[in-house]
Amino acid sequence: MPRPPRAPAARPNFFPMPRTAPSAEVPVIAHLRAPPADALIESHRHAWGQLILPLRGGLRITAGNTSLIAPIFRAAWVPAEMLHEVAALGVAEFYALYLWPDASPLPADRCVVIEASPLLRDLAAALASEAPVTARRHELITALLIEELRDAPAVSLDLQMPTDRRLRLLCDALMEQPDDDRSLSQWADEVGASERTLARLFSTELGTSFGTWRQQVRLARAVDWIARGVPVASVAARLGYANPAAFSAMFRRALGVSPREFTREGRTKG
C-alpha cells in the first residue's frame, strides 16, 4: 500500500546577520554560525554574495527553483540579491562568508556547490577568528581565499525544483522521504495528475526524467549522510537500496568515486 509522505516537522527559526558587511575595501567577511538543530533561516537576500561552508552536518539551500545540499567538504554559493532560505539538516555548524560582488570569482546569476579544500576551510577559519589581525594579513588571507574559490571545482549537488503545483507536491515529498519507491503512476493518484502529464512536466520543467531526478535527490542526501560519517550500509538502507553494493555503484557512476573514496578525498584534497 502506498505510503503517504511524512509531514515535515516545524523548524526553529534562526536569522543571524553579519556584524559588518563586506565592501570594496574589505571584500570578504566571515562568521562562524551554530544554529539550533534543524533550524530554518527563512527567505532573505543580501546585497553581497554568500558562501555557506559546513564544518559539521549539512545544510539545504533553496533559491527560486533550485535546491542544493551542502555537506561538509563542500560549500554552497548564493549570488548577491538572490532570494534564498537555508535549512540545517540536523545539527550543523558552518562558516558564512560574505563576498563583495565585484570581488567574487563565482557565478553572479546562479547557485552552485563547490569542493571546499582543507586550505579553503583554513582560510575561512582565519577570517572568522576573533583574534586580532593586521590589515595586511587580512588582505593576504582574502586574496588567497578568492584564488582558492576561483580554482574550486563545481559539484553536481543541485536540484531544479518545479513551479507546477502538482509536480512540486511530488518533488517536495521525495526531498523529505528520499527512500519512497512509488512509481510515477502511483504518484499520479497522489497528486492529482496523470502519469503522462507528470512525465511531460518532468521533461519540460526540469529537463530530466522522474527516475533521474529521484536518483539526484538520493545522491544529494547520500553525500550529506556519508560526509557526516553515517556507515555506507546504513545510507543504502535509508535510501531504499537492496544492498550497499547497488548503492555504491550508483554513487560511483554519478561522482566518479566510491562513497569511501569520496570521504577520504574530501578530507585530504588541497
Secondary structure as GFF3:
##gff-version 3
##sequence-region A 1 270
A	DSSP	beta_strand	28	33	.	.	.	ID=ss1
A	DSSP	beta_strand	40	44	.	.	.	ID=ss2
A	DSSP	beta_strand	49	63	.	.	.	ID=ss3
A	DSSP	beta_strand	66	70	.	.	.	ID=ss4
A	DSSP	beta_strand	74	78	.	.	.	ID=ss5
A	DSSP	beta_strand	84	99	.	.	.	ID=ss6
A	DSSP	three_ten_helix	101	103	.	.	.	ID=ss7
A	DSSP	beta_strand	112	115	.	.	.	ID=ss8
A	DSSP	alpha_helix	118	128	.	.	.	ID=ss9
A	DSSP	alpha_helix	135	151	.	.	.	ID=ss10
A	DSSP	beta_strand	154	155	.	.	.	ID=ss11
A	DSSP	beta_strand	158	160	.	.	.	ID=ss12
A	DSSP	alpha_helix	165	176	.	.	.	ID=ss13
A	DSSP	alpha_helix	184	191	.	.	.	ID=ss14
A	DSSP	alpha_helix	195	206	.	.	.	ID=ss15
A	DSSP	alpha_helix	210	227	.	.	.	ID=ss16
A	DSSP	alpha_helix	232	238	.	.	.	ID=ss17
A	DSSP	alpha_helix	244	255	.	.	.	ID=ss18
A	DSSP	alpha_helix	259	268	.	.	.	ID=ss19
###
